Amino acid sequence: MIESLNFTNNCISGVYLVLPPTPAIGGWEGVGEIHSVGSAVVALSPGDLVIHAAYLSGTWQTYVVEDQSLWYKIDKNTPIEYAATVSVNPLSALRMLEDFVALKPGDTIVQNGATSIVGQCVIQLARIRGIHSINIIRDKPDSDKIKEKLIKLGATKVFTESELEVKGVKNLLGDIPKPSLGLNCIGGNAANMVVKFLKQGGTMVTYGGMSKKPITISTPYFIFKDISLKGFLLQEKNLDEAQYRCSIDHLLALVRAGILQYEMEMVPFKDFHIALEKAMGKQGSQRKQILKF
Ligand SMILES: NC(=O)c1ccc[n+]([C@@H]2O[C@H](COP(=O)([O-])OP(=O)(O)OC[C@H]3O[C@@H](n4cnc5c(N)ncnc54)[C@H](OP(=O)(O)O)[C@@H]3O)[C@@H](O)[C@H]2O)c1
């Protein structure tokens, strides 16, 4: 089983809002190989690559025995680290782009946390649909390099937070339309930056709070711009099995075609404590940590 340290580190530290009852086995996503099947199983055979049905925890196990209906067979040509990580971050990016605002080619979205895996997926999925993306990143000494990377992925514009400390952002948009959808995974001032770009009647969807700072939006944005604030939680989406499979198949097809990519680091399970430290940001910004059992 291969698993990414995504929700897992927040669950282990007990700060995630949705926690399994303890004692619990860690892990929210992953890929495994079928070891053996019972005599009534026809859809799966030993050697098949499978991911778990939606939103079940407990993937940190060498062997798992469960009903065949809980396993979803995937194409063996899928890079294993993408198979292990597709069911949370890329799926969230896809759903947020599709489920809140009816976007069409030529429209614009704006997001903070653009360097996150969700953020990188949003950029690429938007580009594939011909949607412009405005991306907000933290100020850092190497922010020019980060901007270059995101532009290569398909970002239309990338700004550091300090570049947005201006009265209006209209001049920064050039000839692209104002965004109707904003995505916020940081909170605090970075959420205000997103709202600042939104067009009249635009919607900001909050799906994370990496800065641990509350969102405070100025009153005029509600009165004069009529903006809406919404939240997103993947586990609450209640995608039915067909929707889940269709979304996963779509994302993994993009991965196999080489048009959906993000950076990851594979770590042997015995070094999980190092991976956890990195995932918790104790060594600065890091690539996504993927545990290999
Ligand atoms: N609601 C849902 O269903 C759902 C689903 C998936 C993910 N999420 C949430 O989405 C967020 C992103 O997840 P991910 O796995 O894609 O993240 P990730 O790849 O680990 O990236 C973390 C992001 O947060 C930024 N960041 C970290 N600490 C920060 C701080 N103190 N202040 C400001 N920015 C900070 C990082 O910026 P740098 O690159 O500058 O370090 C990076 O952009 C997380 O909050 C996660 O819990 C929610």
The ligand as a MOL file (V3000), in Angstrom:
LIG
                    3D

  0  0  0     0  0            999 V3000
M  V30 BEGIN CTAB
M  V30 COUNTS 48 52 0 0 0
M  V30 BEGIN ATOM
M  V30 1 N -11.7200 20.4620 2.4680 0
M  V30 2 C -11.3000 19.3710 1.8420 0
M  V30 3 O -12.0360 18.4510 1.5610 0
M  V30 4 C -9.8450 19.3090 1.4910 0
M  V30 5 C -9.3850 18.3910 0.5440 0
M  V30 6 C -8.0270 18.3960 0.2090 0
M  V30 7 C -7.1640 19.2950 0.8400 0
M  V30 8 N -7.6720 20.1420 1.7830 0 CHG=1
M  V30 9 C -6.8470 21.1660 2.4430 0
M  V30 10 O -6.2360 21.9210 1.4330 0
M  V30 11 C -5.0350 22.4760 1.9000 0
M  V30 12 C -3.9490 22.1620 0.8970 0
M  V30 13 O -3.7050 20.7680 0.9010 0
M  V30 14 P -2.4860 20.1470 0.1020 0
M  V30 15 O -2.3160 18.7570 0.5790 0
M  V30 16 O -2.6770 20.4070 -1.3490 0 CHG=-1
M  V30 17 O -1.3190 21.0660 0.6740 0
M  V30 18 P 0.2510 20.9890 0.4960 0
M  V30 19 O 0.5700 20.4440 -0.8560 0
M  V30 20 O 0.8350 20.3350 1.6920 0
M  V30 21 O 0.6250 22.5480 0.5080 0
M  V30 22 C 0.4360 23.3380 1.6240 0
M  V30 23 C 0.1520 24.7610 1.1560 0
M  V30 24 O -0.0970 25.5910 2.2600 0
M  V30 25 C 0.8290 26.6860 2.2700 0
M  V30 26 N 1.1340 26.9700 3.6750 0
M  V30 27 C 1.6050 26.1140 4.5830 0
M  V30 28 N 1.7080 26.7140 5.7840 0
M  V30 29 C 1.2790 27.9830 5.6230 0
M  V30 30 C 1.1430 29.1030 6.4920 0
M  V30 31 N 1.4560 29.0470 7.7900 0
M  V30 32 N 0.6940 30.2610 5.9680 0
M  V30 33 C 0.3670 30.3450 4.6640 0
M  V30 34 N 0.4700 29.3130 3.7890 0
M  V30 35 C 0.9110 28.1450 4.2680 0
M  V30 36 C 2.0200 26.1780 1.4750 0
M  V30 37 O 2.7340 27.2650 0.9530 0
M  V30 38 P 4.3000 27.1780 0.6080 0
M  V30 39 O 4.4230 26.4180 -0.6670 0
M  V30 40 O 4.6990 28.5780 0.5060 0
M  V30 41 O 4.9330 26.4340 1.7570 0
M  V30 42 C 1.3140 25.3700 0.3830 0
M  V30 43 O 0.7590 26.2050 -0.5970 0
M  V30 44 C -4.8230 21.8940 3.2890 0
M  V30 45 O -5.3050 22.8360 4.2210 0
M  V30 46 C -5.7020 20.6410 3.2790 0
M  V30 47 O -6.1420 20.2740 4.5680 0
M  V30 48 C -8.9720 20.1720 2.1140 0
M  V30 END ATOM
M  V30 BEGIN BOND
M  V30 1 1 1 2
M  V30 2 2 2 3
M  V30 3 1 2 4
M  V30 4 1 4 5
M  V30 5 2 4 48
M  V30 6 2 5 6
M  V30 7 1 6 7
M  V30 8 2 7 8
M  V30 9 1 8 9
M  V30 10 1 8 48
M  V30 11 1 9 10
M  V30 12 1 9 46
M  V30 13 1 10 11
M  V30 14 1 11 12
M  V30 15 1 11 44
M  V30 16 1 12 13
M  V30 17 1 13 14
M  V30 18 2 14 15
M  V30 19 1 14 16
M  V30 20 1 14 17
M  V30 21 1 17 18
M  V30 22 2 18 19
M  V30 23 1 18 20
M  V30 24 1 18 21
M  V30 25 1 21 22
M  V30 26 1 22 23
M  V30 27 1 23 24
M  V30 28 1 23 42
M  V30 29 1 24 25
M  V30 30 1 25 26
M  V30 31 1 25 36
M  V30 32 1 26 27
M  V30 33 1 26 35
M  V30 34 2 27 28
M  V30 35 1 28 29
M  V30 36 1 29 30
M  V30 37 2 29 35
M  V30 38 1 30 31
M  V30 39 2 30 32
M  V30 40 1 32 33
M  V30 41 2 33 34
M  V30 42 1 34 35
M  V30 43 1 36 37
M  V30 44 1 36 42
M  V30 45 1 37 38
M  V30 46 2 38 39
M  V30 47 1 38 40
M  V30 48 1 38 41
M  V30 49 1 42 43
M  V30 50 1 44 45
M  V30 51 1 44 46
M  V30 52 1 46 47
M  V30 END BOND
M  V30 END CTAB
M  END
